[in-house]
Amino acid sequence: MKIQPLTEDSLIVYVGEKIEREVAQQVSVATQLIRQNLSDKVIDIIPSYHSIHLTYNLCKTNFFEFHALLRQLLANLEQQSVSIESSKIIEIPVYYGPEVALDMPIIEQHTHRSAEEIIDIHCSELYTVYAIGFSPGFAYLGNTDKQIAIPRKITPRTRVPAGSLGIADTQTAIYPSESPGGWQILGRTPLNLVDFQQDSLTPVNMGDLVKFVAIDKQAFLSLGGTL
């Protein structure tokens, strides 16, 4: 673990160096520990792939004290991760039909696989939530099987419908609200993945595990999906 100062009231904790599930779970656990034990000194906390950005209250602590508190709190992070790591698995229904799989022909051509094979491979993975950003509730998930990995679009779309499921290299994500975007779209979920009336904002959090479940058009529409 490495702690690096950024400004007079912020720093980054590097938990690891690789983007992998074990490191993401340690980041999730470290975030929980900081919130539980240092909330009186922390103004903002932003967990990501293998690091945590922290802004602390200079009226209540300073860099040297806060650095020491973090070192002590996170000294045995690997062992603590084993006992309290997130095991929450969230199933997200996805319709992969041609009306919503806007880039499926491109993905087929790039991967030399049929739509059915791409769907089966995409649904076979258990994805880790590595980070939430870009827009409220936008969760970066990995790792997508390399068999169906595909680069982002050279020219992003000006409008991606809410609920759209996309791939960019070895990551996958759902656009929780309509926005511009450059990921390759292969499906859409009927679920609302961002709620500004709730404290948690989104049902998925850093360190959670996500499983995509393929559904047909009728199920998609009955769950509130729109085409």
NULO-496883 format. One record per residue: residue number from 1; residue in one letter; x, y, z of N, C-alpha, C in turn. Coordinates in steps of 0.05 Angstrom, whole numbers, plus 5000, padded with zeros to 4 digits. Example, Ala and Ser with C-alpha at 12.3 -4.5 7.8 and 13.67 -1.06 7.14 Angstrom:
2
nr rest n.c1 n.c2 n.c3 ca.c1 ca.c2 ca.c3 c.c1 c.c2 c.c3
1 A 5264 4886 5156 5246 4910 5156 5264 4934 5156 .
2 S 5257 4955 5142 5273 4979 5143 5258 5001 5157 .
# end
This chain:
227
nr rest n.c1 n.c2 n.c3 ca.c1 ca.c2 ca.c3 c.c1 c.c2 c.c3
1 M 5017 4976 5000 5000 5000 5000 5017 5025 5000 .
2 K 5010 5045 4984 5025 5070 4982 5005 5093 4985 .
3 I 5014 5113 5001 4998 5137 5006 5013 5161 4994 .
4 Q 4999 5175 4976 5012 5197 4962 4997 5223 4966 .
5 P 5009 5244 4976 4995 5270 4979 4989 5282 4952 .
6 L 4966 5296 4950 4959 5310 4925 4958 5340 4929 .
7 T 4942 5349 4947 4940 5377 4955 4943 5380 4985 .
8 E 4940 5404 4995 4942 5407 5024 4921 5392 5040 .
9 D 4899 5385 5027 4878 5371 5042 4868 5346 5027 .
10 S 4884 5334 5010 4876 5310 4997 4900 5292 4991 .
11 L 4894 5266 4988 4914 5246 4982 4902 5222 4968 .
12 I 4919 5205 4957 4909 5180 4945 4922 5156 4959 .
13 V 4906 5137 4965 4916 5111 4976 4916 5091 4953 .
14 Y 4939 5081 4947 4942 5060 4926 4942 5033 4940 .
15 V 4921 5018 4935 4919 4992 4948 4934 4970 4932 .
16 G 4935 4973 4906 4950 4954 4889 4958 4968 4863 .
17 E 4967 4952 4845 4977 4963 4819 4962 4951 4795 .
18 K 4947 4929 4799 4933 4916 4777 4903 4919 4780 .
19 I 4890 4919 4756 4861 4919 4756 4851 4890 4757 .
20 E 4844 4881 4781 4835 4854 4784 4816 4852 4808 .
21 R 4801 4831 4809 4779 4828 4829 4789 4830 4857 .
22 E 4812 4817 4864 4822 4817 4891 4829 4845 4900 .
23 V 4842 4860 4883 4849 4888 4890 4824 4905 4894 .
24 A 4805 4902 4876 4780 4917 4878 4765 4911 4904 .
25 Q 4766 4886 4913 4753 4879 4938 4768 4891 4962 .
26 Q 4794 4893 4960 4810 4906 4981 4804 4936 4982 .
27 V 4800 4948 4958 4793 4976 4957 4765 4980 4970 .
28 S 4747 4962 4964 4720 4963 4976 4721 4961 5007 .
29 V 4737 4943 5016 4739 4939 5045 4753 4963 5058 .
30 A 4774 4973 5046 4788 4997 5056 4769 5020 5058 .
31 T 4752 5024 5037 4733 5045 5037 4713 5043 5060 .
32 Q 4703 5018 5065 4685 5013 5088 4699 5020 5114 .
33 L 4724 5012 5117 4738 5016 5142 4743 5046 5147 .
34 I 4749 5061 5126 4754 5090 5129 4728 5104 5136 .
35 R 4706 5096 5123 4680 5108 5129 4671 5102 5158 .
36 Q 4677 5078 5167 4669 5070 5194 4686 5083 5216 .
37 N 4711 5087 5210 4730 5096 5231 4740 5124 5229 .
38 L 4739 5136 5205 4751 5163 5202 4731 5183 5190 .
39 S 4706 5177 5192 4686 5194 5179 4686 5223 5190 .
40 D 4694 5226 5216 4695 5253 5228 4717 5270 5216 .
41 K 4736 5258 5202 4758 5273 5191 4757 5274 5160 .
42 V 4740 5258 5148 4739 5256 5119 4716 5272 5107 .
43 I 4722 5289 5087 4702 5305 5074 4691 5290 5050 .
44 D 4709 5277 5035 4700 5263 5011 4718 5238 5006 .
45 I 4705 5217 4996 4720 5192 4990 4711 5181 4963 .
46 I 4730 5176 4946 4724 5166 4919 4741 5141 4913 .
47 P 4729 5118 4916 4743 5093 4910 4744 5088 4880 .
48 S 4765 5076 4870 4767 5069 4842 4781 5042 4839 .
49 Y 4791 5036 4814 4801 5010 4808 4821 4998 4829 .
50 H 4842 5013 4835 4861 5003 4855 4870 5025 4873 .
51 S 4854 5046 4876 4862 5068 4893 4837 5081 4906 .
52 I 4842 5099 4925 4821 5114 4939 4830 5143 4941 .
53 H 4815 5161 4931 4820 5190 4933 4806 5200 4958 .
54 L 4821 5213 4976 4809 5223 5001 4814 5253 5004 .
55 T 4793 5267 5012 4796 5295 5020 4790 5296 5049 .
56 Y 4808 5308 5065 4804 5308 5094 4801 5336 5104 .
57 N 4790 5339 5129 4783 5364 5141 4808 5375 5156 .
58 L 4819 5397 5146 4843 5408 5158 4837 5421 5186 .
59 C 4812 5425 5192 4805 5435 5219 4806 5413 5240 .
60 K 4807 5388 5230 4807 5365 5249 4831 5348 5248 .
61 T 4848 5351 5227 4871 5334 5224 4891 5348 5205 .
62 N 4914 5335 5201 4934 5345 5182 4945 5321 5167 .
63 F 4961 5325 5147 4971 5303 5130 4985 5282 5147 .
64 F 5003 5290 5165 5019 5271 5179 5003 5254 5198 .
65 E 4984 5267 5212 4966 5252 5230 4948 5233 5214 .
66 F 4936 5244 5192 4918 5228 5176 4932 5205 5163 .
67 H 4956 5210 5154 4973 5189 5142 4978 5166 5162 .
68 A 4985 5173 5186 4990 5153 5207 4964 5137 5214 .
69 L 4942 5151 5215 4916 5138 5221 4909 5118 5199 .
70 L 4914 5125 5174 4908 5107 5151 4926 5083 5152 .
71 R 4952 5087 5157 4971 5065 5159 4963 5045 5180 .
72 Q 4955 5055 5203 4947 5038 5225 4921 5023 5218 .
73 L 4902 5037 5207 4875 5026 5201 4877 5004 5179 .
74 L 4894 5009 5159 4895 4991 5136 4919 4972 5136 .
75 A 4933 4970 5159 4957 4954 5160 4953 4925 5152 .
76 N 4931 4913 5160 4926 4885 5154 4903 4882 5135 .
77 L 4903 4898 5114 4880 4899 5096 4874 4872 5083 .
78 E 4895 4857 5074 4890 4831 5061 4875 4812 5079 .
79 Q 4884 4810 5104 4871 4792 5123 4842 4801 5129 .
80 Q 4838 4828 5131 4811 4838 5136 4793 4834 5112 .
81 S 4804 4835 5088 4789 4831 5064 4776 4803 5064 .
82 V 4791 4783 5073 4782 4756 5074 4757 4753 5091 .
83 S 4756 4768 5113 4734 4765 5132 4709 4782 5126 .
84 I 4713 4806 5113 4690 4823 5110 4686 4832 5081 .
85 E 4699 4819 5062 4696 4828 5034 4668 4824 5024 .
86 S 4660 4841 5005 4633 4840 4994 4629 4814 4978 .
87 S 4607 4800 4984 4600 4776 4969 4573 4780 4955 .
88 K 4564 4805 4953 4538 4812 4942 4539 4808 4911 .
89 I 4521 4791 4901 4519 4786 4872 4492 4798 4863 .
90 I 4494 4816 4843 4470 4829 4833 4465 4819 4805 .
91 E 4441 4808 4801 4433 4798 4774 4419 4821 4759 .
92 I 4428 4826 4735 4415 4847 4719 4405 4835 4693 .
93 P 4378 4836 4689 4367 4825 4664 4374 4843 4640 .
94 V 4380 4830 4618 4387 4845 4594 4374 4833 4569 .
95 Y 4362 4851 4553 4351 4842 4527 4373 4848 4506 .
96 Y 4381 4827 4492 4402 4830 4472 4391 4830 4443 .
97 G 4365 4837 4440 4353 4836 4414 4363 4858 4395 .
98 P 4357 4854 4369 4368 4872 4348 4358 4901 4351 .
99 E 4335 4905 4363 4325 4932 4366 4342 4949 4385 .
100 V 4356 4936 4403 4372 4951 4423 4402 4946 4422 .
101 A 4409 4924 4409 4438 4917 4406 4450 4932 4383 .
102 L 4453 4958 4386 4459 4976 4364 4485 4969 4350 .
103 D 4504 4958 4365 4530 4952 4352 4536 4922 4350 .
104 M 4516 4905 4353 4521 4877 4351 4534 4869 4325 .
105 P 4525 4880 4302 4539 4872 4276 4568 4879 4276 .
106 I 4575 4902 4288 4604 4910 4290 4619 4891 4308 .
107 I 4607 4883 4331 4620 4865 4349 4624 4837 4336 .
108 E 4604 4828 4321 4605 4803 4307 4628 4803 4287 .
109 Q 4630 4825 4272 4651 4827 4252 4679 4828 4265 .
110 H 4681 4843 4287 4707 4846 4300 4717 4820 4313 .
111 T 4698 4806 4325 4705 4782 4341 4703 4756 4325 .
112 H 4691 4757 4301 4687 4734 4284 4669 4713 4299 .
113 R 4650 4723 4314 4631 4706 4328 4603 4714 4322 .
114 S 4584 4695 4325 4556 4702 4321 4545 4717 4345 .
115 A 4521 4729 4341 4508 4743 4363 4503 4724 4386 .
116 E 4494 4700 4379 4488 4681 4400 4513 4674 4417 .
117 E 4535 4670 4404 4560 4664 4418 4568 4688 4436 .
118 I 4566 4712 4425 4573 4736 4440 4556 4739 4465 .
119 I 4530 4734 4462 4512 4736 4485 4519 4715 4506 .
120 D 4523 4690 4497 4530 4669 4516 4556 4675 4531 .
121 I 4576 4685 4517 4602 4692 4530 4598 4715 4549 .
122 H 4583 4735 4541 4579 4759 4558 4564 4751 4584 .
123 C 4545 4733 4582 4529 4726 4605 4543 4705 4623 .
124 S 4564 4693 4613 4578 4672 4628 4597 4683 4649 .
125 E 4603 4709 4647 4622 4721 4666 4609 4731 4691 .
126 L 4624 4732 4713 4616 4746 4737 4634 4771 4739 .
127 Y 4621 4794 4737 4636 4819 4734 4639 4833 4761 .
128 T 4662 4846 4764 4668 4862 4788 4663 4891 4783 .
129 V 4650 4905 4802 4647 4934 4799 4673 4947 4808 .
130 Y 4688 4958 4788 4714 4970 4794 4713 4999 4801 .
131 A 4693 5013 4790 4691 5042 4796 4664 5052 4787 .
132 I 4656 5075 4798 4631 5087 4790 4637 5116 4783 .
133 G 4631 5125 4759 4638 5152 4750 4628 5158 4723 .
134 F 4639 5178 4709 4631 5187 4683 4605 5202 4685 .
135 S 4584 5188 4694 4558 5200 4700 4547 5186 4725 .
136 P 4528 5198 4739 4517 5185 4763 4507 5157 4758 .
137 G 4518 5138 4774 4510 5110 4772 4523 5094 4750 .
138 F 4541 5106 4734 4555 5092 4713 4577 5074 4725 .
139 A 4572 5048 4725 4591 5029 4738 4609 5016 4717 .
140 Y 4635 5018 4722 4655 5004 4705 4658 4976 4715 .
141 L 4652 4956 4698 4653 4928 4705 4674 4913 4690 .
142 G 4686 4894 4702 4706 4877 4688 4708 4850 4702 .
143 N 4721 4831 4688 4733 4836 4662 4718 4821 4641 .
144 T 4713 4835 4619 4699 4822 4596 4718 4801 4583 .
145 D 4707 4779 4576 4723 4758 4563 4737 4769 4538 .
146 K 4763 4763 4535 4778 4774 4513 4767 4765 4486 .
147 Q 4752 4743 4486 4740 4734 4461 4721 4754 4448 .
148 I 4709 4770 4465 4689 4790 4455 4698 4819 4461 .
149 A 4723 4822 4469 4733 4849 4474 4734 4865 4448 .
150 I 4727 4891 4449 4727 4908 4425 4732 4936 4434 .
151 P 4748 4951 4419 4754 4979 4426 4729 4997 4426 .
152 R 4731 5020 4440 4710 5040 4438 4707 5050 4409 .
153 K 4685 5063 4404 4680 5074 4378 4699 5098 4374 .
154 I 4708 5101 4350 4726 5124 4343 4710 5150 4346 .
155 T 4686 5150 4337 4668 5173 4340 4645 5166 4358 .
156 P 4644 5177 4383 4622 5170 4401 4594 5178 4391 .
157 R 4574 5164 4400 4547 5172 4394 4540 5197 4410 .
158 T 4523 5214 4399 4514 5237 4413 4491 5230 4433 .
159 R 4479 5207 4428 4457 5198 4446 4457 5168 4449 .
160 V 4461 5159 4473 4459 5130 4480 4435 5127 4498 .
161 P 4415 5111 4492 4391 5108 4508 4397 5097 4536 .
162 A 4382 5106 4556 4385 5096 4583 4382 5066 4584 .
163 G 4398 5053 4600 4397 5024 4603 4414 5009 4583 .
164 S 4426 5023 4564 4443 5009 4544 4467 4997 4556 .
165 L 4473 4972 4547 4496 4957 4557 4518 4957 4536 .
166 G 4542 4965 4544 4563 4967 4525 4589 4954 4533 .
167 I 4607 4950 4513 4633 4939 4517 4654 4959 4507 .
168 A 4675 4962 4522 4698 4978 4513 4723 4963 4522 .
169 D 4737 4951 4503 4761 4934 4509 4752 4911 4527 .
170 T 4764 4909 4551 4756 4886 4568 4738 4896 4591 .
171 Q 4725 4918 4587 4706 4927 4607 4678 4927 4595 .
172 T 4658 4927 4613 4630 4929 4605 4616 4947 4624 .
173 A 4595 4960 4615 4580 4980 4631 4553 4984 4621 .
174 I 4535 4995 4638 4508 5003 4631 4506 5033 4634 .
175 Y 4495 5046 4613 4489 5074 4615 4464 5078 4632 .
176 P 4465 5088 4656 4441 5090 4673 4422 5111 4664 .
177 S 4431 5131 4649 4414 5152 4638 4423 5158 4610 .
178 E 4406 5171 4595 4413 5178 4567 4436 5198 4567 .
179 S 4456 5192 4550 4479 5209 4549 4495 5204 4524 .
180 P 4514 5221 4517 4533 5213 4495 4550 5190 4505 .
181 G 4562 5175 4486 4579 5153 4495 4591 5139 4471 .
182 G 4614 5126 4476 4629 5113 4455 4632 5083 4458 .
183 W 4618 5071 4477 4621 5042 4481 4604 5028 4459 .
184 Q 4612 5003 4453 4598 4987 4433 4573 4974 4447 .
185 I 4549 4981 4437 4524 4973 4451 4515 4946 4441 .
186 L 4510 4928 4460 4501 4901 4453 4475 4892 4466 .
187 G 4463 4910 4482 4438 4903 4495 4427 4926 4511 .
188 R 4405 4920 4526 4393 4941 4543 4379 4927 4566 .
189 T 4381 4939 4590 4367 4929 4613 4342 4946 4618 .
190 P 4320 4933 4628 4296 4949 4634 4298 4962 4662 .
191 L 4319 4956 4677 4321 4966 4704 4330 4995 4705 .
192 N 4320 5009 4725 4329 5037 4730 4353 5035 4749 .
193 L 4376 5043 4739 4400 5039 4755 4410 5064 4768 .
194 V 4394 5085 4768 4402 5109 4783 4376 5122 4794 .
195 D 4376 5128 4820 4353 5140 4833 4362 5162 4851 .
196 F 4357 5187 4843 4367 5210 4858 4351 5214 4884 .
197 Q 4330 5199 4889 4315 5201 4914 4326 5183 4935 .
198 Q 4344 5165 4928 4356 5146 4947 4384 5155 4955 .
199 D 4391 5150 4980 4418 5157 4990 4440 5142 4975 .
200 S 4435 5117 4968 4455 5101 4954 4458 5107 4925 .
201 L 4438 5122 4913 4438 5130 4885 4435 5107 4865 .
202 T 4451 5086 4869 4451 5063 4851 4452 5037 4866 .
203 P 4439 5016 4855 4439 4990 4870 4466 4976 4869 .
204 V 4485 4985 4853 4512 4972 4852 4532 4990 4864 .
205 N 4551 4978 4879 4572 4993 4892 4599 4981 4886 .
206 M 4619 4996 4891 4647 4987 4887 4651 4961 4901 .
207 G 4662 4941 4887 4667 4915 4899 4645 4894 4896 .
208 D 4621 4903 4888 4599 4884 4884 4605 4867 4859 .
209 L 4591 4845 4857 4593 4827 4834 4567 4828 4818 .
210 V 4570 4829 4792 4546 4831 4774 4545 4808 4755 .
211 K 4521 4797 4752 4516 4775 4733 4494 4785 4714 .
212 F 4499 4783 4688 4479 4791 4668 4463 4766 4660 .
213 V 4436 4770 4659 4418 4748 4652 4402 4756 4627 .
214 A 4405 4740 4606 4391 4746 4581 4362 4741 4584 .
215 I 4345 4760 4574 4316 4757 4575 4306 4763 4546 .
216 D 4281 4754 4541 4269 4759 4515 4255 4785 4514 .
217 K 4245 4792 4491 4232 4818 4486 4207 4822 4504 .
218 Q 4191 4801 4507 4167 4803 4523 4174 4809 4552 .
219 A 4194 4795 4563 4202 4799 4591 4213 4828 4594 .
220 F 4229 4837 4574 4240 4863 4575 4218 4885 4577 .
221 L 4198 4882 4560 4176 4901 4560 4159 4900 4586 .
222 S 4155 4875 4596 4139 4872 4620 4153 4883 4644 .
223 L 4179 4885 4643 4195 4896 4666 4199 4926 4663 .
224 G 4185 4938 4643 4186 4967 4640 4206 4977 4619 .
225 G 4218 4959 4604 4237 4967 4583 4223 4981 4560 .
226 T 4238 4999 4547 4227 5013 4524 4246 5010 4500 .
227 L 4234 5009 4476 4249 5005 4452 4252 5031 4437 .
# end
